[in-house]
Amino acid sequence: MSNWPGKYVIGLTGNIATGKSVVRRMLEHLGAYTIDADALAHRVIAKGAPGYQPVLDKFGTWLLESDGQINRTKLGRLVFADGQALAQLEDIIHPYVGQAVDLLAKRASQSVIVIEAIKLLESDLRNRCDGIWVTDAPPEVQIERLIRKREMSREDALQRVHSQSAQKEKLAAAKVIINNNGSYDDLWKQVTEAWKKISPSQEAGPTTQVLPKPVSGAFSLQRGKPRDSQKIAELMTRLSKGKRSMTTDDVMEAFGDKAFLLLQMENELVGVAGWQVENLVARTTDLYLDPKATADKALPLIMSEVERASNDLQCEASLVFPPMELVGFDSVWKQVGYERRSPETLGVQAWTDAAFESMPKGSALFFKQLRTDRVLRPI
């Protein structure tokens, strides 16, 4: 049994570019609460976070950038070339990550918890899990993904793949092996079948509010599912006026990163929002409305549901990157509690990083803080 009574804990691991994060996101779609332990490790050493000063005390202020943040690239070069230095860094980081995981798991309302970590088996997190899931892919597939998705050179991709700990050791510890060398549809089927074995009584999918049709406006909302991919692709292509020409395969791939919310008026789809919660930050990167769905009525409904679902994932902040035709509705954004900001003014490094990572070129950013009891607040 896990450390958390009443909860079943999946430890999710696998070597680089085998699809851990995609599988974690799919499990989130199915109703699990998911934790990215590697992202928490990055937050531990951000300026003001509890691991920041211990790292500087151990390795020196030469690691600092001009803005006072630790340069993770410099730190990585140091520790990956020196096993003792790596062990010292892990001694600083891992206890804080463990505390954060414990806090998140205890606060989670979901009965299934997923902890993703590339070094899961080498850490104490392994002992907190009821079952180990391992993602697997052939080395040539890993290399192709690193080149295509992370824009690495082939030489760098080879080095990253070969520097990982042995995948066979992970596979030997696995209760479930997810083979990620085919289509997203095949991957979804594997994850769904494995999910049914641990959660047979739960209907596939998180609890989602479906809004009744109000008298004034006749709107309803529903959570998109992978089987709705063609519908979502056609809707996004139409509402973006072709700026986002989406195919069914594009949407199936997007389900590995985000969730979709569909807005219906009478019997017609008139809006779509695509968002993800990563590192406790919600990022709405797709938001399109048909002119029939006026912003003053549609946006409050959509953002209320995005925030409700994000709060279920213990989200700290919500970032929205609307298309330019929705930027000018200042009174509406103010009504729903958002203010226009720039990434540099958000005040928490993880929020700023999320904004820079997700903000489309030439886009605006609207921000709302969702909770004040942040994980890894300075101590």
SESETI-791040 format. One record per residue (C-alpha): residue in one letter; z, x, y. Coordinates in nm, 4 decimals, padded with zeros to 6 digits. Example, Ala and Ser with C-alpha at 12.3 -4.5 7.8 and 13.67 -1.06 7.14 Angstrom:
! SESETI-791040
{site "A" {00.7800 01.2300 -00.4500}} {site "S" {00.7140 01.3670 -00.1060}} 
This chain:
! SESETI-791040
{site "M" {00.0000 00.0000 00.0000}} {site "S" {-00.0652 00.1091 00.3563}} {site "N" {00.2009 00.1841 00.6170}} {site "W" {00.1356 -00.1556 00.7762}} {site "P" {00.2636 -00.4563 00.5749}} {site "G" {00.0125 -00.7357 00.5330}} {site "K" {-00.2837 -00.5170 00.6190}} {site "Y" {-00.5453 -00.3591 00.3923}} {site "V" {-00.6580 -00.0223 00.5306}} {site "I" {-00.9981 00.1327 00.4658}} {site "G" {-01.0337 00.5041 00.5318}} {site "L" {-01.3985 00.5619 00.6257}} {site "T" {-01.5414 00.9128 00.6089}} {site "G" {-01.8566 01.1078 00.5298}} {site "N" {-02.0386 01.4043 00.6727}} {site "I" {-02.2295 01.4091 00.9999}} {site "A" {-02.5235 01.1665 01.0390}} {site "T" {-02.4494 00.9788 00.7172}} {site "G" {-02.3823 00.6587 00.9109}} {site "K" {-02.0035 00.6300 00.9358}} {site "S" {-02.0076 00.4671 01.2777}} {site "V" {-02.2802 00.2203 01.1791}} {site "V" {-02.0798 00.1112 00.8738}} {site "R" {-01.7626 00.0863 01.0860}} {site "R" {-01.9460 -00.1394 01.3292}} {site "M" {-02.0741 -00.3565 01.0445}} {site "L" {-01.7200 -00.3955 00.9124}} {site "E" {-01.6147 -00.4949 01.2634}} {site "H" {-01.8848 -00.7663 01.2597}} {site "L" {-01.7371 -00.8889 00.9308}} {site "G" {-01.3895 -00.9265 01.0802}} {site "A" {-01.2113 -00.5910 01.0452}} {site "Y" {-01.0260 -00.4091 01.3214}} {site "T" {-01.1771 -00.0624 01.3436}} {site "I" {-01.0418 00.2643 01.4816}} {site "D" {-01.2493 00.5737 01.5623}} {site "A" {-00.9957 00.8529 01.5105}} {site "D" {-01.2422 01.1187 01.6287}} {site "A" {-01.2851 00.9395 01.9629}} {site "L" {-00.9062 00.9208 01.9964}} {site "A" {-00.8921 01.2980 01.9395}} {site "H" {-01.1185 01.3417 02.2429}} {site "R" {-00.8934 01.1183 02.4513}} {site "V" {-00.5851 01.3191 02.3533}} {site "I" {-00.7022 01.6224 02.5531}} {site "A" {-00.8379 01.4396 02.8587}} {site "K" {-00.6738 01.5251 03.1907}} {site "G" {-00.3404 01.3450 03.2102}} {site "A" {-00.3313 01.2637 02.8383}} {site "P" {-00.0480 01.4034 02.6238}} {site "G" {-00.2462 01.6808 02.4546}} {site "Y" {-00.4015 01.8179 02.7729}} {site "Q" {-00.1308 02.0605 02.8846}} {site "P" {-00.0413 02.1830 02.5309}} {site "V" {-00.4071 02.2816 02.4775}} {site "L" {-00.4166 02.4703 02.8068}} {site "D" {-00.0865 02.6391 02.7264}} {site "K" {-00.2190 02.7506 02.3896}} {site "F" {-00.5775 02.8501 02.4752}} {site "G" {-00.5876 02.9107 02.8503}} {site "T" {-00.7110 02.7574 03.1742}} {site "W" {-01.0521 02.9243 03.1350}} {site "L" {-01.1444 02.6066 02.9447}} {site "L" {-01.1258 02.3948 03.2604}} {site "E" {-01.4215 02.2451 03.4431}} {site "S" {-01.4263 02.2187 03.8230}} {site "D" {-01.2921 01.8607 03.7973}} {site "G" {-00.9920 01.9746 03.5922}} {site "Q" {-01.1172 01.8397 03.2602}} {site "I" {-01.1206 02.0546 02.9471}} {site "N" {-01.4719 02.1633 02.8534}} {site "R" {-01.4949 02.0455 02.4923}} {site "T" {-01.8032 02.2596 02.4272}} {site "K" {-01.6164 02.5788 02.5178}} {site "L" {-01.3169 02.4672 02.3153}} {site "G" {-01.5382 02.3869 02.0179}} {site "R" {-01.7070 02.7263 02.0234}} {site "L" {-01.3660 02.8908 02.0227}} {site "V" {-01.2043 02.6963 01.7403}} {site "F" {-01.5012 02.6654 01.5076}} {site "A" {-01.5387 03.0432 01.5119}} {site "D" {-01.1687 03.0998 01.4344}} {site "G" {-00.9933 02.9130 01.1558}} {site "Q" {-00.6482 02.9917 01.2924}} {site "A" {-00.7407 02.8563 01.6363}} {site "L" {-00.8787 02.5402 01.4762}} {site "A" {-00.5532 02.4893 01.2867}} {site "Q" {-00.3548 02.5376 01.6095}} {site "L" {-00.5710 02.2812 01.7899}} {site "E" {-00.5327 02.0307 01.5062}} {site "D" {-00.1554 02.0832 01.5103}} {site "I" {-00.1601 01.9687 01.8735}} {site "I" {-00.4058 01.6815 01.8402}} {site "H" {-00.3349 01.5200 01.5032}} {site "P" {00.0226 01.3994 01.5730}} {site "Y" {-00.0934 01.2197 01.8878}} {site "V" {-00.3917 01.0672 01.7067}} {site "G" {-00.1548 00.9523 01.4332}} {site "Q" {00.0718 00.7876 01.6918}} {site "A" {-00.2238 00.6128 01.8546}} {site "V" {-00.3599 00.4904 01.5194}} {site "D" {-00.0140 00.3592 01.4293}} {site "L" {00.0164 00.1709 01.7584}} {site "L" {-00.3320 00.0180 01.7309}} {site "A" {-00.2831 -00.0850 01.3667}} {site "K" {00.0521 -00.2494 01.4410}} {site "R" {-00.0915 -00.4414 01.7355}} {site "A" {-00.4031 -00.5553 01.5456}} {site "S" {-00.4150 -00.9225 01.4454}} {site "Q" {-00.6829 -00.8581 01.1818}} {site "S" {-00.5777 -00.8219 00.8174}} {site "V" {-00.8250 -00.5408 00.7422}} {site "I" {-00.8071 -00.2116 00.9343}} {site "V" {-01.0800 00.0551 00.9204}} {site "I" {-00.9995 00.4123 01.0230}} {site "E" {-01.3065 00.6303 01.0690}} {site "A" {-01.2492 01.0057 01.0675}} {site "I" {-01.4701 01.2938 00.9609}} {site "K" {-01.1614 01.4886 00.8470}} {site "L" {-00.9838 01.1907 00.6973}} {site "L" {-00.9172 01.3550 00.3607}} {site "E" {-00.7722 01.6672 00.5239}} {site "S" {-00.5260 01.4722 00.7394}} {site "D" {-00.2199 01.2549 00.6925}} {site "L" {-00.4360 00.9502 00.7679}} {site "R" {-00.5515 00.9640 00.4065}} {site "N" {-00.2042 00.8631 00.2910}} {site "R" {-00.2109 00.5540 00.5108}} {site "C" {-00.5214 00.4087 00.3432}} {site "D" {-00.5525 00.1630 00.0555}} {site "G" {-00.9080 00.2672 -00.0233}} {site "I" {-01.1491 00.5446 00.0785}} {site "W" {-01.5078 00.4520 00.1686}} {site "V" {-01.7642 00.7320 00.1979}} {site "T" {-02.1083 00.7121 00.3566}} {site "D" {-02.3742 00.9283 00.1955}} {site "A" {-02.7276 01.0382 00.2834}} {site "P" {-02.9556 01.3233 00.1690}} {site "P" {-02.9447 01.6381 00.3873}} {site "E" {-03.3047 01.5920 00.5004}} {site "V" {-03.2145 01.2426 00.6283}} {site "Q" {-02.9100 01.3797 00.8126}} {site "I" {-03.1229 01.6471 00.9797}} {site "E" {-03.3913 01.3966 01.0823}} {site "R" {-03.1280 01.1692 01.2378}} {site "L" {-02.9679 01.4520 01.4350}} {site "I" {-03.3073 01.5577 01.5701}} {site "R" {-03.4139 01.2001 01.6556}} {site "K" {-03.0873 01.0488 01.7791}} {site "R" {-02.9029 01.3459 01.9266}} {site "E" {-03.2105 01.5420 02.0338}} {site "M" {-03.0963 01.8551 01.8488}} {site "S" {-03.3314 02.1342 01.7565}} {site "R" {-03.3983 02.1658 01.3843}} {site "E" {-03.2025 02.4920 01.3825}} {site "D" {-02.8977 02.3302 01.5438}} {site "A" {-02.9209 02.0299 01.3118}} {site "L" {-02.9308 02.2559 01.0051}} {site "Q" {-02.6294 02.4489 01.1342}} {site "R" {-02.4270 02.1307 01.1913}} {site "V" {-02.5102 01.9872 00.8493}} {site "H" {-02.4300 02.3104 00.6657}} {site "S" {-02.1041 02.3701 00.8558}} {site "Q" {-01.9497 02.0456 00.7259}} {site "S" {-01.6986 02.0395 00.4429}} {site "A" {-01.8464 01.9622 00.1004}} {site "Q" {-01.9709 01.6041 00.0777}} {site "K" {-01.9117 01.6063 -00.2988}} {site "E" {-01.5360 01.6318 -00.2373}} {site "K" {-01.5510 01.3194 -00.0241}} {site "L" {-01.7603 01.1362 -00.2825}} {site "A" {-01.5110 01.2297 -00.5559}} {site "A" {-01.2297 01.0627 -00.3566}} {site "A" {-01.4287 00.7485 -00.2789}} {site "K" {-01.3382 00.4003 -00.3916}} {site "V" {-01.6620 00.2755 -00.2342}} {site "I" {-01.9792 00.4797 -00.1707}} {site "I" {-02.2304 00.3466 00.0814}} {site "N" {-02.5753 00.5024 00.0356}} {site "N" {-02.7367 00.5140 00.3785}} {site "N" {-03.0863 00.6383 00.3057}} {site "G" {-03.2819 00.3138 00.3326}} {site "S" {-03.3216 00.0247 00.5739}} {site "Y" {-03.0535 -00.1335 00.7910}} {site "D" {-03.0985 -00.4513 00.5897}} {site "D" {-03.0150 -00.2620 00.2688}} {site "L" {-02.7157 -00.0998 00.4376}} {site "W" {-02.5890 -00.4379 00.5592}} {site "K" {-02.6143 -00.5797 00.2054}} {site "Q" {-02.4118 -00.2897 00.0601}} {site "V" {-02.1399 -00.3241 00.3230}} {site "T" {-02.1241 -00.7031 00.2839}} {site "E" {-02.0941 -00.6814 -00.0957}} {site "A" {-01.8145 -00.4229 -00.0710}} {site "W" {-01.6393 -00.6363 00.1930}} {site "K" {-01.6400 -00.9431 -00.0342}} {site "K" {-01.4458 -00.7490 -00.2981}} {site "I" {-01.1562 -00.6766 -00.0622}} {site "S" {-01.1734 -00.9976 00.1387}} {site "P" {-01.3130 -01.2675 -00.0922}} {site "S" {-01.1246 -01.5502 00.0741}} {site "Q" {-01.2462 -01.4670 00.4241}} {site "E" {-01.5731 -01.6017 00.5525}} {site "A" {-01.7988 -01.3153 00.6571}} {site "G" {-01.7654 -01.2774 01.0303}} {site "P" {-01.4903 -01.2497 01.2900}} {site "T" {-01.3254 -01.5594 01.4232}} {site "T" {-01.5462 -01.6564 01.7149}} {site "Q" {-01.4973 -01.9305 01.9667}} {site "V" {-01.7931 -02.1704 01.9674}} {site "L" {-01.7722 -02.3575 02.2928}} {site "P" {-01.8257 -02.7329 02.2909}} {site "K" {-02.0927 -02.8658 02.5209}} {site "P" {-01.9313 -02.9517 02.8535}} {site "V" {-02.0569 -03.2612 03.0326}} {site "S" {-02.1862 -03.0597 03.3298}} {site "G" {-02.4233 -02.7965 03.2015}} {site "A" {-02.4480 -02.8684 02.8283}} {site "F" {-02.3877 -02.5022 02.7349}} {site "S" {-02.2690 -02.3703 02.4017}} {site "L" {-02.2104 -02.0149 02.2796}} {site "Q" {-02.2468 -01.8639 01.9357}} {site "R" {-02.2042 -01.5162 01.7902}} {site "G" {-02.5340 -01.3689 01.6736}} {site "K" {-02.5574 -01.2476 01.3154}} {site "P" {-02.8049 -01.0112 01.1482}} {site "R" {-02.9922 -01.3113 01.0094}} {site "D" {-03.0624 -01.4088 01.3735}} {site "S" {-03.2434 -01.0799 01.4445}} {site "Q" {-03.5896 -01.2299 01.4921}} {site "K" {-03.4500 -01.4992 01.7226}} {site "I" {-03.2605 -01.2391 01.9285}} {site "A" {-03.5643 -01.0104 01.9496}} {site "E" {-03.7871 -01.2898 02.0784}} {site "L" {-03.5223 -01.4062 02.3266}} {site "M" {-03.4578 -01.0605 02.4723}} {site "T" {-03.8306 -00.9892 02.5022}} {site "R" {-03.8891 -01.3210 02.6794}} {site "L" {-03.5908 -01.3127 02.9145}} {site "S" {-03.6459 -00.9482 03.0133}} {site "K" {-04.0092 -01.0355 03.0941}} {site "G" {-04.1239 -00.7691 02.8501}} {site "K" {-03.9144 -00.4864 02.9963}} {site "R" {-03.7214 -00.4832 02.6683}} {site "S" {-03.9892 -00.5484 02.4077}} {site "M" {-03.7759 -00.5908 02.0960}} {site "T" {-03.8715 -00.6268 01.7303}} {site "T" {-03.6637 -00.7668 01.4455}} {site "D" {-03.6097 -00.4103 01.3198}} {site "D" {-03.4932 -00.3029 01.6672}} {site "V" {-03.2271 -00.5751 01.6656}} {site "M" {-03.1193 -00.4996 01.3082}} {site "E" {-03.0708 -00.1367 01.4146}} {site "A" {-02.8839 -00.2507 01.7268}} {site "F" {-02.6365 -00.4395 01.5060}} {site "G" {-02.5175 -00.0952 01.4013}} {site "D" {-02.3940 -00.0457 01.7589}} {site "K" {-02.3218 -00.3800 01.9172}} {site "A" {-02.2553 -00.7518 01.8871}} {site "F" {-02.4702 -01.0272 02.0344}} {site "L" {-02.3712 -01.3526 02.2004}} {site "L" {-02.6268 -01.6331 02.2344}} {site "L" {-02.6157 -01.8982 02.5084}} {site "Q" {-02.7707 -02.2352 02.4293}} {site "M" {-02.8447 -02.5247 02.6646}} {site "E" {-02.9191 -02.8503 02.4860}} {site "N" {-03.1301 -02.7178 02.1949}} {site "E" {-03.2825 -02.4188 02.3710}} {site "L" {-03.1634 -02.0566 02.3790}} {site "V" {-03.1312 -01.9575 02.7450}} {site "G" {-02.9191 -01.6424 02.7468}} {site "V" {-02.8115 -01.3383 02.5488}} {site "A" {-02.5455 -01.0709 02.5888}} {site "G" {-02.5247 -00.7550 02.3808}} {site "W" {-02.2037 -00.5517 02.3961}} {site "Q" {-01.9972 -00.3003 02.2060}} {site "V" {-01.6369 -00.1850 02.2094}} {site "E" {-01.6171 00.1893 02.1634}} {site "N" {-01.3104 00.4025 02.2304}} {site "L" {-01.1295 00.0895 02.3559}} {site "V" {-01.3912 00.0268 02.6265}} {site "A" {-01.6233 -00.2781 02.6224}} {site "R" {-01.9755 -00.2068 02.7425}} {site "T" {-02.2157 -00.4957 02.8041}} {site "T" {-02.5550 -00.3271 02.8161}} {site "D" {-02.7762 -00.6322 02.7548}} {site "L" {-02.7384 -00.9412 02.9716}} {site "Y" {-03.0283 -01.1792 03.0271}} {site "L" {-03.0444 -01.5379 03.1529}} {site "D" {-03.3222 -01.7919 03.1697}} {site "P" {-03.3604 -01.9322 03.5259}} {site "K" {-03.2597 -02.2690 03.3761}} {site "A" {-02.9139 -02.1259 03.3133}} {site "T" {-02.7719 -02.0782 03.6605}} {site "A" {-02.5565 -01.7664 03.6974}} {site "D" {-02.2604 -01.9506 03.8530}} {site "K" {-02.2210 -02.1580 03.5348}} {site "A" {-02.3538 -01.9221 03.2653}} {site "L" {-02.1935 -01.5896 03.3587}} {site "P" {-01.8311 -01.7148 03.3517}} {site "L" {-01.8876 -01.8603 03.0026}} {site "I" {-02.0516 -01.5469 02.8663}} {site "M" {-01.8078 -01.2995 03.0170}} {site "S" {-01.5071 -01.5066 02.9091}} {site "E" {-01.6215 -01.4873 02.5462}} {site "V" {-01.7129 -01.1167 02.5692}} {site "E" {-01.3631 -01.0484 02.7012}} {site "R" {-01.1972 -01.2690 02.4382}} {site "A" {-01.3755 -01.0844 02.1587}} {site "S" {-01.3050 -00.7489 02.3251}} {site "N" {-00.9359 -00.8336 02.3603}} {site "D" {-00.9281 -00.8971 01.9848}} {site "L" {-01.0275 -00.5294 01.9578}} {site "Q" {-00.7470 -00.4226 02.1968}} {site "C" {-00.9952 -00.3252 02.4656}} {site "E" {-00.8609 -00.1616 02.7827}} {site "A" {-01.1539 -00.2156 03.0189}} {site "S" {-01.4828 -00.4017 03.0424}} {site "L" {-01.7962 -00.2435 03.1880}} {site "V" {-02.1063 -00.4536 03.2553}} {site "F" {-02.4511 -00.3190 03.3424}} {site "P" {-02.6516 -00.6273 03.4509}} {site "P" {-03.0240 -00.6275 03.5321}} {site "M" {-03.1025 -00.6238 03.9023}} {site "E" {-03.1738 -00.9987 03.9147}} {site "L" {-02.8070 -01.0619 03.8241}} {site "V" {-02.6524 -00.7948 04.0465}} {site "G" {-02.6554 -00.9915 04.3708}} {site "F" {-02.4275 -01.2748 04.2597}} {site "D" {-02.1239 -01.1205 04.4292}} {site "S" {-01.9215 -01.4426 04.4456}} {site "V" {-01.9777 -01.5076 04.0752}} {site "W" {-01.8756 -01.1559 03.9690}} {site "K" {-01.5695 -01.1833 04.1932}} {site "Q" {-01.4871 -01.5222 04.0397}} {site "V" {-01.4778 -01.3679 03.6890}} {site "G" {-01.2689 -01.0724 03.8089}} {site "Y" {-01.5286 -00.7960 03.8231}} {site "E" {-01.5932 -00.5543 04.1052}} {site "R" {-01.8890 -00.3258 04.1624}} {site "R" {-01.7887 00.0363 04.1092}} {site "S" {-01.9306 00.3810 04.0449}} {site "P" {-01.8298 00.5687 03.7273}} {site "E" {-01.6423 00.8361 03.9235}} {site "T" {-01.3979 00.5816 04.0699}} {site "L" {-01.2705 00.4269 03.7457}} {site "G" {-00.9628 00.6495 03.7292}} {site "V" {-00.9370 00.6971 03.3502}} {site "Q" {-01.1520 00.9676 03.1961}} {site "A" {-01.2416 00.7624 02.8870}} {site "W" {-01.3642 00.4790 03.1102}} {site "T" {-01.5675 00.7172 03.3267}} {site "D" {-01.7180 00.8822 03.0180}} {site "A" {-01.8088 00.5392 02.8775}} {site "A" {-01.9816 00.4443 03.2030}} {site "F" {-02.1886 00.7630 03.2149}} {site "E" {-02.2776 00.7316 02.8448}} {site "S" {-02.3908 00.3686 02.8636}} {site "M" {-02.5194 00.3137 03.2177}} {site "P" {-02.8972 00.2651 03.2227}} {site "K" {-03.0859 00.4636 03.4833}} {site "G" {-03.0881 00.2846 03.8185}} {site "S" {-02.8396 00.0220 03.7012}} {site "A" {-02.5324 -00.1199 03.8711}} {site "L" {-02.1837 -00.1125 03.7175}} {site "F" {-01.9293 -00.3956 03.7302}} {site "F" {-01.5746 -00.3200 03.6144}} {site "K" {-01.2662 -00.5138 03.5057}} {site "Q" {-00.9430 -00.3785 03.3597}} {site "L" {-00.8361 -00.5908 03.0633}} {site "R" {-00.4934 -00.4478 02.9805}} {site "T" {-00.2394 -00.2175 03.1413}} {site "D" {-00.0597 -00.0953 02.8265}} {site "R" {-00.3106 00.1779 02.7509}} {site "V" {-00.3108 00.3940 02.4397}} {site "L" {-00.2462 00.7656 02.5086}} {site "R" {-00.1051 00.7032 02.8527}} {site "P" {00.0400 01.0297 02.9882}} {site "I" {00.3951 01.0928 02.8733}} 
